[in-house]
Each structure stands twice: as C-alpha cells, then as structure tokens.
Amino acid sequence: MSLRRSFEPRSLRRGGLLRVACTLCALACATTAAAEEPASLESAIKAVQPIVNLRLRFEQVDQDGIAEQANAITLRGRLGFETGKFWGTTLLAEGEGTWPLQSDYNSTVNGKTQFPVVADPESYEVNRLALANTSLPDTTITLGRQRITQDNQRFVGPSDWRQNEQTFDALRIANHSVKHLSFDLTYLNQVNRVFGKDSPVGRYTGDTYLANIAYELPVGKLTAFGYLLDFKEAPTDSTTTAGLRYALDHTFSGVKLVGFVSFASQKDRGSNPLDFSNDYFGAELIATLREWSLGAGIEVLEGDGVKGFSTPLATLHKFQGWADKFLTTPANGIDDRYASLGYAVKALGLDSFSATAVYHRFQAQNVSMDYGSEVDAVVQAKQKRWSGMLKYAKYNADRFATDTSKFWVQFEFIY
C-alpha cells in the first residue's frame, strides 16, 4: 500500500519530506546494523500490543437564541496495534470511528442547524499510521499520521476532548542526547481536525514547522518555542509565533506547587491577507495540600480590532472555559482571570476520585468591555481501565455571545 493511499490525498507526499525521511531512516538503520543485530520480524510481530479505546458520551447544550436543545449520544471507538521493534523501528496503526446514537444536535456537517453545535460528527478514518525509529542515540524519528502534544497544549495538542482526535501528518524528530536539554522539531503538511474529513474545515494543508527546545532546571523547566503555520484552507490563521515558557512542579514544605509563566509574540505569515502583531501572556499557580488544591491564573490574548491572537492547533477546550465560547479569539482580544478549587482522593475502592470547580471572568483586551463569566465543575473517577465523568459548564453572557449551559456524562475504557 502506497504512502499516498495510507494518508489520503496531499498527505506526506512531497518529495522534500520523503527525501529527508529516507535519509534519516537510512542513517538510523546503518547505525543499528553497526551496533547490533536487529530483532527479527517474527519477534516484532509477536510483540504486537493492541490498542482499544471506547468512549460513550452524552452531551446536552442549551443555548439562548437557538430554538432547540441539543442532546447528543455518541460512541467513539479506536482500534489498532503497535508492533515491537525491527531494525529499531515500530509501526503504529489505529482506526477511529464515531457513531451518533442520538443525533439531536448540529454536528457542523449534518445540517441540523436548529440545534446548538456539538462538534462530534459521524466519521470513520485512519487516526494514526506512523513509523517510529529509535536507532540514533537518544533520538526518536516519527514519520506518518501521529499525535503531537507540546507543553500544556496551549499551542499544539490532540484536542482529545472531542470524539474525533486531532492528528498530524508529519515528520518529527525528538532528541535528548545533551543532559537536561531536549530538542523537538516537526515538519507537517496536513492537520486532521476534529470536524472530520467531510467538513470544509476538516483538513488544513500547507507547510508548517514546529520547534521546541527545553532545558530542565533544578526547579522546573524552561522552554523556547517557535511555530510557523501556513494553511491554504485558513490563510488568516497562517502565523509565526515565538515565545518562552517556564513550568514549575515542586514541593515546598509539604505543599505541592504546579504552575507556569508564558509569553509569546505572533505576526502574520505566508499567504495571510492581514497585517498584524499580537502578544500572548499566561500565568497560573496551583497549590495542593493533601487532598485539596487551590489555583488562580490569567490568560491574555491580544487583539487589534481586526484579528485576535490565534492558536488553531491547540487543545482549545482546556482553556477559557469548558462552554467553548472562545475557541476563536475575539478581534478585540481576551483577558481571562480565573480561580479553581479541587479535591482528589482514593476512596470507595477506586483508583482515583476527584472534583474540581472553576470560575472565569472574561473581558476584552483591546477595549473596555465585559464579555461575561463562566462557572465550570467536573467530577471524575477511575478504576483500572475504566473511567467516568460528570461535567457542567455555564456561561453567562454580558456583551459577547449568548448564555449557554452544557452538561456531559461520559464513560471510557482504555486497554
């Protein structure tokens, strides 16, 4: 089966990428051959590990200005396998399907616009199909359709909250041969978005480059990042973003502190018809003592009145409220101040049980305007391979969007 057919049209077919990949693979195989005899193909097949992931979700959305209430029951299944190593290389293959068991919702492609959006369309596709080679010392080279997560997923992530995961057709090289220092470089030419291949915005294509360089400090980690995006289907999201991020994860006198400070600057790139320069600032600190945690944070994404700071590859649901009212940064930017309270314990025979509540206050960054506020709450439990979740979000509009409430019940099995 050709690489083109594996990844659908326009995916990982360009000669430059393939030439680089072949050169790297040849070098890796030569290194393996010089160092040791490769494992046999038979042993690689015997070491195959199955991938099984089933997720059943009920999502209800009540949104002012839309006649009907959305009620969606969807079942997401991922089935696949990963082989053992042969010539230092493993193969991972995974298919994904989303089945709507109750479809009283606007999936963005089913035409049911009388309902609010629940962006879980019926879809069946290759989720991941990639070769990973570890023959070069302290280096992993991955070629194919893959999951990519950078830092806290604010700029790059799989967006796994939605049933259809976001994956990338890419060549990725990760190296940590220097003590405390790691390099993560990616070239990608297709983004397989959560809306599915049947959506006009289900695929973003174009030459995109991702770079992360991280250094482990005695307390925390410092990361420099640069993301050069170029999308034919969304030219106004073609941007150059560069920034720094410091992440803290340390325990002082029995109190665990987790947090980050991050700054980035963004400007237009490539075929973007707009001319802009916007900045990003984020900071968060969560303190945990025994079962309880208390946190606070701020996120500011600038806007110039025409274009807001853009993060199209992010796991957007994690940020600025679970009601998803700010998946696209408003033209006048956004200033999000939030606080959280959490409780986590092992109880009732469960591996873990947790509850979290979050309050957000949203304002425009570029002008004086109150967007609104939001209250979020979630209860989660996990036992072996099973997990369950109850989740709620309530957005109260002031001068942006409309009042919206969302409720979820979810069960998941991972093997």
C-alpha positions in Angstrom: 0.0 0.0 0.0 1.5 3.4 -1.0 2.2 6.1 1.4 -0.2 8.3 -0.5 -3.1 5.9 -0.2 -2.4 5.4 3.5 -2.7 9.1 4.3 -5.3 10.2 1.8 -4.7 12.9 -0.9 -2.0 15.6 -0.4 -0.7 13.8 2.7 3.1 13.2 3.2 3.7 13.0 -0.5 6.0 15.9 -1.1 9.5 14.9 -2.3 11.4 17.1 0.1 9.9 15.5 3.2 10.2 12.0 1.8 13.9 12.5 0.8 14.7 13.8 4.3 12.8 10.9 5.9 14.6 8.3 3.7 18.0 9.8 4.5 17.2 9.8 8.3 15.9 6.2 8.2 18.9 5.0 6.2 21.3 6.6 8.7 19.3 5.1 11.6 19.4 1.6 10.0 23.1 1.9 9.3 23.7 2.9 13.0 21.6 -0.1 14.2 23.5 -2.5 11.9 26.8 -1.3 13.1 25.8 -1.5 16.7 23.9 -4.8 17.0 21.9 -7.3 15.1 18.3 -6.2 14.6 15.4 -8.0 16.2 13.7 -10.4 13.8 10.5 -9.5 12.0 8.9 -12.5 13.7 9.8 -11.2 17.2 8.4 -7.7 16.2 5.1 -9.3 15.2 4.9 -11.4 18.4 5.5 -8.2 20.5 2.4 -6.5 18.9 0.4 -4.6 21.5 -3.3 -4.0 20.8 -4.9 -0.5 21.1 -8.5 -0.4 22.3 -10.3 2.8 23.4 -14.0 3.1 23.7 -15.8 6.3 24.9 -19.5 6.7 25.4 -20.7 10.3 25.9 -24.0 12.2 26.5 -23.7 15.9 25.8 -26.5 18.4 26.3 -26.4 22.0 25.2 -28.9 24.8 25.9 -28.0 28.0 24.1 -30.0 31.2 24.1 -31.0 32.2 20.5 -31.2 28.7 19.2 -34.7 27.1 19.2 -33.9 23.6 20.2 -31.8 22.0 23.0 -29.1 19.7 21.7 -29.0 16.1 23.0 -26.1 14.0 21.6 -25.2 10.5 22.5 -22.0 9.4 20.7 -19.8 6.3 20.9 -16.2 6.8 19.9 -14.0 3.7 19.1 -10.3 3.4 18.4 -8.8 0.1 17.4 -5.3 -0.6 16.4 -1.9 -2.0 17.2 1.8 -1.2 17.7 4.5 -3.7 16.8 7.7 -4.5 18.5 11.0 -3.2 17.1 12.5 -4.4 13.8 15.7 -2.5 12.7 14.9 -0.2 15.6 11.5 0.7 14.1 8.0 0.2 15.3 4.7 0.5 13.3 1.6 2.0 14.9 -1.7 1.8 13.1 -5.1 2.9 14.5 -8.5 3.5 13.1 -11.2 5.7 14.6 -14.9 5.8 14.3 -17.6 8.0 15.9 -21.2 6.7 15.9 -24.1 9.1 16.8 -26.6 7.0 18.8 -28.8 10.1 19.4 -28.3 12.9 16.9 -30.5 15.8 18.0 -27.5 18.2 17.6 -25.7 20.2 15.0 -22.5 18.2 14.2 -21.4 21.0 11.8 -21.9 18.7 8.8 -25.4 17.1 9.4 -27.4 20.2 8.5 -29.4 20.3 11.8 -28.9 24.0 12.4 -32.0 24.2 14.6 -29.8 22.7 17.4 -26.7 24.1 19.1 -23.3 22.7 17.9 -21.8 19.5 19.3 -18.7 19.1 17.2 -18.8 15.3 17.1 -19.8 14.3 13.5 -20.2 10.8 12.4 -16.8 9.8 11.0 -14.6 6.8 10.2 -11.0 7.3 9.3 -7.3 6.5 9.9 -6.5 8.2 13.2 -2.8 7.3 13.4 -0.5 5.4 11.0 3.2 6.0 11.7 6.7 4.5 11.8 8.9 5.4 14.8 12.7 4.7 14.7 14.9 4.9 17.8 18.2 3.7 16.3 20.1 7.0 16.6 21.3 7.6 20.2 18.7 9.4 22.4 16.6 10.2 19.3 13.1 9.3 18.1 12.2 9.9 14.5 8.4 9.5 13.7 7.0 9.6 10.2 3.3 9.5 9.4 0.0 10.4 10.9 0.6 10.9 14.6 -0.5 12.6 17.8 1.6 15.6 18.8 1.5 17.3 22.2 3.6 20.3 23.2 3.8 21.6 26.7 0.3 22.2 28.2 -1.3 22.0 24.7 -1.9 25.8 24.6 -0.4 26.0 21.1 -0.2 22.3 19.9 -2.2 19.4 21.0 -4.5 16.5 20.0 -7.8 18.2 21.1 -8.8 14.9 22.5 -11.9 16.3 24.3 -13.8 15.9 21.1 -14.6 12.4 19.9 -12.6 12.8 16.7 -9.0 13.4 17.7 -6.8 16.0 16.0 -3.7 14.3 14.4 -0.9 15.5 12.2 0.7 14.1 9.0 4.3 14.9 9.9 8.0 14.1 10.3 9.0 14.6 13.9 12.5 14.4 15.4 12.9 14.4 19.2 16.4 14.3 20.7 17.7 14.4 24.3 21.3 13.5 23.9 22.5 16.5 25.9 21.9 16.2 29.7 18.9 18.3 30.8 18.3 19.5 27.2 15.8 18.3 24.7 15.0 19.2 21.1 11.7 18.6 19.4 11.4 19.5 15.7 8.4 18.8 13.4 7.5 19.4 9.8 3.9 18.8 8.9 1.8 19.3 5.8 -1.7 18.3 7.0 -3.7 18.7 10.1 -6.6 16.3 10.5 -9.0 18.4 12.6 -11.8 17.3 15.0 -14.5 18.2 12.4 -13.7 15.2 10.3 -12.8 14.8 6.6 -16.4 15.6 5.4 -16.1 19.1 6.7 -14.8 22.0 4.6 -12.5 22.8 7.5 -11.8 19.2 8.4 -8.3 19.3 6.9 -5.7 22.1 7.0 -2.9 21.7 4.5 0.4 23.6 4.0 4.0 23.7 5.1 4.1 24.1 8.8 7.0 23.9 11.2 7.1 23.3 15.0 10.1 23.7 17.2 10.5 23.2 21.0 13.8 23.4 22.9 13.5 22.7 26.6 16.0 22.8 29.5 15.4 21.1 32.8 16.2 23.4 35.7 16.7 22.4 39.4 13.1 23.7 39.9 11.0 23.4 36.8 11.6 23.6 33.1 12.3 26.4 30.6 11.1 26.0 27.0 11.7 28.2 24.0 9.2 27.5 21.1 8.6 28.6 17.6 5.6 27.7 15.4 5.4 28.6 11.7 1.9 27.9 10.4 0.8 28.1 6.8 -2.7 26.9 5.9 -4.3 27.0 2.5 -7.8 26.5 3.9 -7.5 29.1 6.6 -5.0 31.8 5.4 -5.8 34.2 8.2 -4.5 31.6 10.7 -1.2 31.5 8.9 1.2 32.9 11.5 4.6 33.0 13.0 4.6 32.6 16.8 7.7 32.6 19.1 7.8 32.5 22.8 9.2 31.3 26.2 7.5 29.2 28.9 8.7 28.3 32.4 6.9 25.5 34.1 7.1 24.8 37.9 6.4 21.4 39.5 7.9 21.3 43.0 7.0 20.6 46.6 7.9 23.1 49.4 7.2 22.2 53.0 4.6 19.6 52.1 2.8 21.9 49.7 3.0 20.9 46.0 3.2 23.9 43.6 2.4 23.5 39.9 2.3 26.3 37.6 3.7 28.2 34.6 4.5 31.6 33.2 4.5 32.0 29.4 4.9 34.8 26.9 4.7 34.7 23.1 4.6 37.1 20.1 2.7 36.5 16.9 2.6 38.0 13.5 1.1 37.2 10.0 3.0 34.7 7.8 2.9 33.4 4.2 -0.4 34.0 2.3 -2.1 35.7 5.3 -4.0 38.7 3.8 -3.9 40.5 7.2 -1.1 42.5 8.7 -0.9 42.2 12.5 1.2 41.7 15.5 -0.3 40.4 18.8 1.1 39.1 22.0 0.2 36.3 24.5 0.7 36.2 28.2 -0.3 33.4 30.6 0.4 32.6 34.2 -1.0 30.0 36.6 -0.3 28.6 40.1 -2.0 25.7 41.8 -1.1 24.8 45.4 -2.0 21.3 46.7 -2.0 20.3 50.3 -3.1 16.7 51.0 -6.5 16.2 49.2 -7.2 19.9 48.5 -5.9 22.2 45.8 -6.4 25.9 45.2 -5.4 27.7 42.0 -5.5 31.0 40.2 -4.4 32.2 36.7 -4.6 34.8 34.0 -4.5 34.5 30.2 -4.3 37.5 27.9 -4.5 37.0 24.1 -4.2 40.4 22.4 -6.4 41.6 19.5 -6.1 44.7 17.3 -9.7 45.1 16.5 -9.4 43.0 13.3 -7.6 39.8 14.3 -7.0 38.2 17.7 -4.1 36.0 18.8 -4.6 32.7 17.0 -4.0 29.1 18.3 -5.6 26.8 15.7 -3.6 23.8 16.7 -4.3 24.0 20.4 -6.5 21.7 22.6 -8.9 24.7 22.9 -11.4 23.1 25.2 -8.8 23.2 28.0 -8.7 27.0 28.0 -11.1 29.9 28.6 -14.0 27.9 29.9 -15.5 24.5 29.0 -18.5 26.1 27.4 -16.2 26.7 24.4 -17.3 30.3 23.7 -13.8 31.5 22.9 -12.5 28.8 20.5 -11.6 31.7 18.2 -10.0 34.7 20.0 -12.3 37.7 19.5 -10.9 40.6 17.3 -10.5 42.7 20.4 -8.6 40.0 22.3 -9.5 38.5 25.6 -8.4 38.8 29.2 -9.4 35.7 31.2 -9.0 35.8 35.0 -9.8 32.5 36.8 -9.7 30.6 40.1 -10.1 26.9 40.9 -10.8 24.7 43.8 -10.1 20.9 43.7 -10.4 17.8 45.8 -8.8 14.4 45.0 -8.6 11.2 47.0 -8.5 7.5 46.7 -11.8 6.3 48.1 -14.7 3.9 47.7 -12.3 1.2 46.3 -11.5 3.5 43.3 -8.0 4.2 42.0 -8.8 7.9 42.0 -11.7 10.2 42.6 -11.6 14.0 42.1 -13.8 17.1 41.9 -12.9 20.5 40.5 -14.7 23.8 40.3 -13.5 26.8 38.2 -14.7 30.4 37.9 -13.8 32.6 34.9 -14.2 36.3 34.3 -13.8 37.4 30.7 -13.0 40.9 29.4 -11.8 42.4 26.1 -8.1 43.2 26.0 -8.1 45.9 23.4 -11.2 47.9 24.6 -13.2 48.3 27.7 -15.8 45.6 27.5 -17.1 42.8 29.8 -17.6 39.7 27.8 -19.2 37.6 30.5 -18.4 35.0 33.2 -18.5 31.2 33.5 -18.7 28.5 36.2 -17.3 25.1 35.4 -17.5 21.9 37.5 -16.3 18.3 37.0 -16.4 15.0 39.0 -14.2 12.2 37.8 -13.5 8.6 38.9 -11.1 5.9 37.7 -10.8 2.2 38.4 -8.3 0.2 36.5 -9.1 0.5 32.7 -12.4 2.3 33.3 -13.2 6.0 34.0 -16.3 8.0 34.4 -17.1 11.7 34.4 -19.8 14.2 35.1 -19.1 17.7 33.8 -21.0 21.0 33.7 -20.3 24.5 32.2 -22.5 27.6 32.5 -21.5 30.7 30.5 -23.3 34.0 31.5 -23.0 36.5 28.6 -22.6 40.2 29.2 -21.6 41.7 25.8 -20.2 38.7 24.0 -22.1 35.6 22.6 -25.2 34.3 24.5 -26.0 32.4 27.7 -25.0 28.8 27.3 -25.1 25.8 29.5 -23.6 22.4 28.8 -23.7 19.1 30.6 -21.8 15.8 30.0 -21.9 12.2 31.2 -19.0 10.1 30.0 -17.7 6.6 30.4 -14.4 5.4 28.9 -12.5 2.1 28.5 -8.8 2.1 27.6 -6.8 -1.1 27.0 
